[in-house]
Amino acid sequence: MEKNQLMVIDNLKNLNEGHIIYFFEYIDAYIKNVIDFVIAGLEQNQYSIIIENDRISPLIQKGLKDLLSDTQLNKIKFVNNYDFYFAKGSFQCASIYDYLPRLIKGYSKQTFSVRSWAHVEWGDVLEVHENITNSEKEADIIVKENRLLSVCAYDSVRVNETTKNSLITHHNFLIHDYSS
């Protein structure tokens, strides 16, 4: 598989497709970036699927609720990231398409435009770094084939440099914490 050309960006607002890697350090910047991502999607009439943990999801939801109407909020779906990545018993990247019919009534690829934001986390499992790289390879294919916009977010502290370098090869955009 050929290596992706990586472009470092500081803003998600003008993107409508691509596979983005985000190594975050600051939770406030992270939450702001998720909210900006969702709002940019709404401006393009897209649904947003947010794959996040139970600790951060309420913070994102509160920020969104303060800014958006109920109609807009209905176009944002949250999935617990543990349920998403460990649905098959061990760390694996489930296809977002497995979840969409459960999240969006009447979903079909032809009718709905969707973007995804996934906070990738795991417990203290040694083999997970190899599984993450393999999952990102699969996700890269899905994103390209379906012309999606998908962010894969990792807590920078939890990912070693070898894994970071491997993950970067399966994405075409890199963002860092920023504020606008």
N, C-alpha and C positions, 0 to 999 in steps of 0.2 A: 504494500500500500504506500502511495506517495505521501510525503510529508506536506502538511498544509503550510501555506504562506501565512505567517503570523503578523497581524497588524495590532499595534498597541493603540488603544483608544481611551479617551477620557469621558465619553458621553455615549449613552445608549439611545438617545432620543431619535436619531435619524436612521437607525438600523431597522430593517424589516425582515431580514433573514441572515442566518449565520450561526456558527457554533462558538460561543464565547466562554472563556475560562476567566474566573474571578477568584483571586486569592485575597480574602479580606482580612483586615486586622482590627478594625474598629466597628463595633456593633451599630452605633448611631449612623455612621456612613453607610453601612450595609443596608440598614432598614430604609434609609433615604433612597438608595439605589434601587431597591426592590419597588418602592412606591413610584419612582420616576419611570421605571420599566413598565409598570402596569398602566400608568397614565398615558405614556407614549403609545401603548397598545390600544387603549380605548380611543385615542385620537385617530387610530387607523381601523377602528371598528373590529378589533380583535379581542378574543377571550384571552385571559391569562390563567395559566395553571401554575400555582405556587406550591412547590414540594418543599416543605419546611418542617422544623421540629415544633413540639408543643410549647416550648419556652419562647420562641421568637414569633411564631404565628400570631399570637394575640397583639403583640407590639405592632406588627405590620397592619393587622386588621384595624386597630385603633387609628393609626395614621391614615389609612384609606377611608375609614368611616368619617373622619373629620373633613375630608376633601371631596368626597364623591356622593352622588345621589344613589338611592336604592337600586334604580335601574342599572347604573354603572356597576354597583357592587355585585349585582347578579351575574356579571360577566367575568367575575374573578372566582376561581375555585381553588380551594386549599386541599392538599393531600399530605398526610403525615409522612415525613421522609423515611422513618423507620418502616412503616407499612409498605412504602413504595420499593425501597431497596432490599428489604428482607422478606418479601412476600413468599419467596420460594425456599425460605429456611436459611439461606446464606446470602451474603452480599451479591446482588445481581442487579443490573440495570433493567428494570421492567420497561417495556415500551410505553410511552405516553399514550399511544393509541389503545392500549389495553384499558386505560382508565377513562378516556374521554366519553364513551357511551354512558358510563356510570355517573359522570359529572355534569354533562350537558344534555338535557332532554332533547331528543331528536337529532343528536349529533351525526353529521356525515362530513367527510373530508371536503366534499364539494361545496357544502353550505357554510361551514364555519371556518374562520381563520383563527389560528391559535398560536400563542407564544408560550414558552415555558421557562420557569426559573426553578432550579433545583439546588438546594443546599445539601451537598453530599457529606454524609457523616457515617461513622462506624464506631463500634466499640473497640476494645483492645484485641483485635484479631490480627495475627501476624500476616496471614495470606491475603488480607484485604487489599494491599497496595497493588498486587498483580491483578486482582479481580477488578479494581477500579480502572486500571489501564485498559483491560479487555472490554469493560463496559463502555468506556469512553470511545473506543474504536467502533463499537456497534452503534452508539449514539450518533457518532459523526456521520455514519452512513445514512441513518434515519433522517437526520437533519438535512443533509444534502439532497437526498431523494425527494423529500417532501417540502423543501424550500422553507424550512421553519426558522424561527429565531429562538434560540435556546441558550440560556445561561446556566453554566455549571459552577456553583460557588463552593469554595473550600475555605475553611478556617486556616489561614496561612501557618499558624503555629503547629497544626496537626499534620502537615504534609512535609515530608523531608525533601531535600533538593533533588534527589534522584527521581522521585515520583513526580515532583513539579515539572521537571524537564521532560519526562515521558508524557505527562498529561498535555503539556503545551503542544506537542506534535499532533494532537488529535483535535485541535481547535484552530479557528482562523482569526479570532480576535482575543485580545487580552485586555482586561480592565483592572484597575486598582481602586482603592478607596478614593473617592473624590467628593467634592462638594460644589454645587453649582448655584 
